[in-house]
C-alpha cells in the first residue's frame, strides 16, 4: 500500500514512473484489463493517472474512436 500523497506536492514537470505491480481495471463487476506493469503520471493538482498497454485489455474491450481527436500536453 502506498502512503497518502498530496496532489499539491506533485512536481512540475510531471513525474512519470514505470510501476511493476499488479493492476486490475473493473467496470460493473467485470474485469476489462489486467497487467503487471503500468505507467503512472503525477501532475500538480491532478490525481495520479495510470496508462496501460493496449494488450492489457480483454479482447473486444477497446474500440476505435469515432469522435474528435484529443491532445494531451
Secondary structure as UniProt FT lines:
FT   HELIX           7..9
FT   STRAND          15..27
FT   TURN            28..29
FT   STRAND          30..42
FT   TURN            44..45
FT   STRAND          49..51
FT   HELIX           54..56
FT   TURN            59..60
//
